[in-house]
Amino acid sequence: MTTGAILLIGASRGLGLALAEAFLRLGWSVVATARSAVSPLHAMAADHPALEIETLDITDGEQIMALADRLSDRRFDCLFVNAGVADAPGSIADTPLDDFARLMTTNAWAPLQVLEALGDRVAPNGVIGVMSSGQGSIANNRGGGVDAYRASKAALNMLMRCYAARRADDSHALLLLAPGWIRTDLGGPDAPYTIEDSIPKLVEVILAQRGRPGLRYLDRDGQSVPW
Ligand SMILES: NC(=O)c1ccc[n+]([C@@H]2O[C@H](COP(=O)([O-])OP(=O)(O)OC[C@H]3O[C@@H](n4cnc5c(N)ncnc54)[C@H](OP(=O)(O)O)[C@@H]3O)[C@@H](O)[C@H]2O)c1
């Protein structure tokens, strides 16, 4: 397996932290972001010299531009935006506007701001990816529930299609990853999958995209998810 460099956005804990650790174990150099100065990611840094930590709240456009400036001379083989929030359960009738706006901002607006600011730092055969969700599939939504989260991930998927459509000749692989329901703070204790059994699959799907231009919406097994 070839190594490389990844810029991982939103890696303080959960899936992002585990992705950072997995890429480090594969011998990659990792620039990972957290929005606070103390996190499990920071605790991991002492054992991993190939890990650099940057500070970023992805809902702050000025912070995104400042990060892009700091990394202006850097090149990556993969840019992956993992950060996301889901803490607005129930139907849209139960969702205060502030919560709806926060989910839309964090899960849809912010990842695309990051891609617009930093996508050109990715090697031509590299991967530009975002953590989506199966809940973002409009075609697969037969039960409703977590309406605002579903809407925010569907909006993310649409914005990624806009990003791809504006770059029809782009050589990057563009990835929307639906990781499955995983036991994290966000996924909760009832999720069927653990971080440990999920991360190798997610890494494999990300790595398999290298050198494959075009946009794909894939699950943890690399299978297409209906839009
Ligand atoms: N777990 C699942 O079952 C599941 C399923 C489908 C999709 N996903 C997606 O996978 C991604 C990671 O989820 P997870 O389960 O690992 O959740 P998690 O444990 O709650 O972690 C969420 C991560 O996002 C970061 N984040 C949230 N808002 C941010 C902001 N404004 N700026 C920067 N970072 C921010 C958090 O940072 P802080 O520590 O600073 O809060 C944390 O690192 C999310 O996009 C989620 O929607 C998860």
The ligand as a Gaussian input file, in Angstrom:
#p B3LYP/6-31G(d) Opt

LIG

0 1
 N      -21.767000       7.558000      14.003000
 C      -22.640000       7.276000      13.057000
 O      -23.477000       6.359000      13.194000
 C      -22.640000       8.068000      11.780000
 C      -23.448000       7.617000      10.720000
 C      -23.467000       8.319000       9.544000
 C      -22.685000       9.436000       9.394000
 N      -21.913000       9.885000      10.425000
 C      -21.124000      11.097000      10.219000
 O      -19.779000      10.861000      10.567000
 C      -19.168000      12.063000      11.006000
 C      -18.493000      11.827000      12.347000
 O      -19.475000      11.395000      13.249000
 P      -19.131000      10.700000      14.653000
 O      -20.090000       9.602000      14.799000
 O      -17.695000      10.464000      14.791000
 O      -19.610000      11.880000      15.635000
 P      -18.954000      12.490000      16.975000
 O      -18.278000      11.438000      17.755000
 O      -20.049000      13.287000      17.588000
 O      -17.815000      13.466000      16.383000
 C      -18.179000      14.592000      15.640000
 C      -16.925000      15.305000      15.217000
 O      -17.292000      16.467000      14.463000
 C      -16.640000      17.585000      15.059000
 N      -17.393000      18.826000      14.855000
 C      -18.694000      19.057000      15.084000
 N      -18.981000      20.346000      14.823000
 C      -17.819000      20.926000      14.424000
 C      -17.457000      22.235000      14.037000
 N      -18.350000      23.239000      13.992000
 N      -16.172000      22.479000      13.697000
 C      -15.251000      21.487000      13.734000
 N      -15.521000      20.229000      14.117000
 C      -16.805000      19.960000      14.459000
 C      -16.558000      17.243000      16.536000
 O      -15.649000      18.108000      17.179000
 P      -15.830000      18.533000      18.738000
 O      -15.145000      17.469000      19.553000
 O      -15.163000      19.860000      18.835000
 O      -17.302000      18.611000      19.023000
 C      -16.113000      15.790000      16.432000
 O      -14.738000      15.704000      16.131000
 C      -20.283000      13.113000      11.047000
 O      -20.239000      13.880000       9.860000
 C      -21.544000      12.268000      11.080000
 O      -22.659000      12.945000      10.562000
 C      -21.858000       9.211000      11.611000

